[in-house]
């Protein structure tokens, strides 16, 4: 790695840490990743990850209220699919960053960065977080699950 690349990488890492700290969600807040408008996962259609294999913005016209949040969908069919089994389609950890949670931190996620593992949707703060999570997926999930239980109990 060249000196310039190393400096750039360090600056990027510092920036990512600062943004993560600024977007952290405290345990006392709702257990779904929402903004001030109470819209889950920034308005993305959680069913589309499974049916279209892509992050797709939902529309307010196809909203559904569940778990103290408004969930937006790209179509009435997606809304109805979610309504029939929200636990199946909702992202793990309320849509918070799965990697952050595996490290004990509840951090808002970017709905554009995701994976599906064993039929469950996981969101991440960044591509780097997703890639790190994937390096040892089963251990990362185990750690995130343990920390998620702690976050929920401290609520």
C-alpha positions in Angstrom: 0.0 0.0 0.0 1.4 3.4 -0.9 1.7 6.1 1.8 -1.1 8.1 0.1 -3.4 5.1 0.2 -2.6 4.4 3.8 -3.3 8.0 4.8 -6.6 7.9 2.8 -7.6 4.6 4.4 -6.9 6.1 7.9 -8.9 9.2 7.1 -11.8 7.1 5.8 -11.8 4.9 8.8 -11.8 8.0 11.1 -14.7 9.5 9.1 -16.7 6.2 9.3 -16.2 6.0 13.1 -17.3 9.7 13.5 -20.4 9.1 11.4 -21.2 5.9 13.3 -20.9 7.7 16.6 -23.2 10.4 15.3 -25.8 7.9 14.1 -25.8 5.6 17.1 -29.1 4.7 18.5 -29.5 4.4 22.3 -31.1 1.4 23.9 -34.0 3.6 25.3 -35.2 4.4 21.7 -37.5 2.3 19.7 -36.3 -1.1 18.7 -36.9 -0.5 14.9 -34.4 1.6 13.0 -36.5 4.7 12.2 -36.0 8.4 11.6 -37.9 11.2 13.2 -40.8 10.4 10.9 -41.1 6.9 12.4 -40.6 5.3 9.0 -38.7 2.0 9.2 -35.4 1.4 7.4 -35.6 4.8 5.6 -38.6 3.9 3.7 -37.2 0.8 1.9 -39.4 -2.1 0.9 -38.3 -5.0 3.1 -40.1 -7.6 1.0 -38.2 -6.5 -2.1 -34.9 -7.7 -0.7 -36.4 -11.2 -0.9 -38.5 -11.0 -4.0 -36.4 -8.7 -6.2 -33.0 -9.3 -4.6 -32.4 -5.6 -4.4 -32.9 -2.6 -2.1 -36.0 -0.8 -3.4 -37.6 2.4 -2.0 -41.2 2.0 -0.9 -44.0 4.4 -1.3 -46.1 6.0 1.4 -49.2 5.0 -0.5 -48.4 1.4 0.4 -47.6 1.9 4.1 -48.2 -0.6 6.9 -47.9 0.1 10.6 -46.1 -2.6 12.6 -43.9 -2.5 15.7 -44.3 1.2 16.4 -43.1 2.1 12.9 -44.4 2.8 9.4 -43.1 0.4 6.8 -43.2 1.5 3.1 -43.6 -0.9 0.2 -43.2 -0.6 -3.6 -46.6 -2.3 -4.2 -49.8 -3.3 -2.4 -48.8 -7.0 -3.0 -45.5 -6.4 -1.0 -47.4 -4.6 1.7 -49.9 -7.5 2.0 -47.0 -10.1 2.0 -45.3 -8.3 4.8 -48.6 -7.9 6.8 -49.2 -11.6 6.6 -45.8 -12.4 8.3 -43.8 -9.4 9.4 -41.3 -11.3 11.4 -40.2 -13.2 8.3 -39.5 -10.1 6.3 -38.4 -7.5 8.9 -34.7 -7.1 9.1 -32.9 -8.6 12.1 -32.1 -6.3 15.0 -34.8 -3.8 14.0 -32.8 -2.8 11.0 -29.8 -1.7 12.9 -26.3 -2.5 11.7 -25.7 -6.2 12.3 -21.9 -5.7 12.4 -22.1 -2.9 14.9 -24.4 -5.0 17.1 -22.0 -7.9 16.9 -19.5 -5.5 18.5 -22.0 -4.3 21.2 -23.1 -1.1 19.5 -26.5 -0.2 18.2 -25.9 1.8 15.1 -28.2 3.0 12.3 -27.8 1.0 9.1 -27.9 1.9 5.4 -30.7 -0.1 3.7 -28.6 -0.1 0.5 -26.1 -2.5 2.2 -27.6 -5.8 3.1 -27.4 -9.6 2.9 -29.9 -12.4 3.4 -28.5 -15.3 5.5 -30.6 -18.4 6.2 -33.8 -16.5 5.2 -33.1 -13.5 7.4 -32.4 -10.0 6.3 -29.3 -8.2 7.8 -28.5 -4.5 7.2 -25.2 -2.8 7.7 -23.8 0.7 8.3 -21.4 0.3 5.4 -20.0 -2.1 2.8 -16.9 -2.5 5.0 -19.1 -3.5 7.9 -20.9 -6.0 5.7 -17.7 -7.5 4.4 -16.3 -7.8 7.9 -19.5 -9.5 9.1 -19.2 -11.9 6.2 -15.7 -12.9 7.2 -17.2 -15.1 10.0 -20.9 -14.9 9.5 -22.0 -17.5 12.1 -19.9 -16.0 14.9 -21.0 -12.5 13.9 -24.6 -13.5 14.0 -24.1 -15.2 17.4 -22.5 -12.1 18.9 -25.1 -9.8 17.4 -27.9 -12.0 18.8 -26.4 -12.0 22.3 -26.0 -8.2 22.2 -29.5 -7.7 20.8 -30.9 -9.5 23.8 -28.9 -7.2 26.1 -30.1 -4.1 24.3 -33.7 -5.3 24.5 -33.5 -6.0 28.2 -32.0 -2.6 29.0 -34.8 -0.9 27.2 
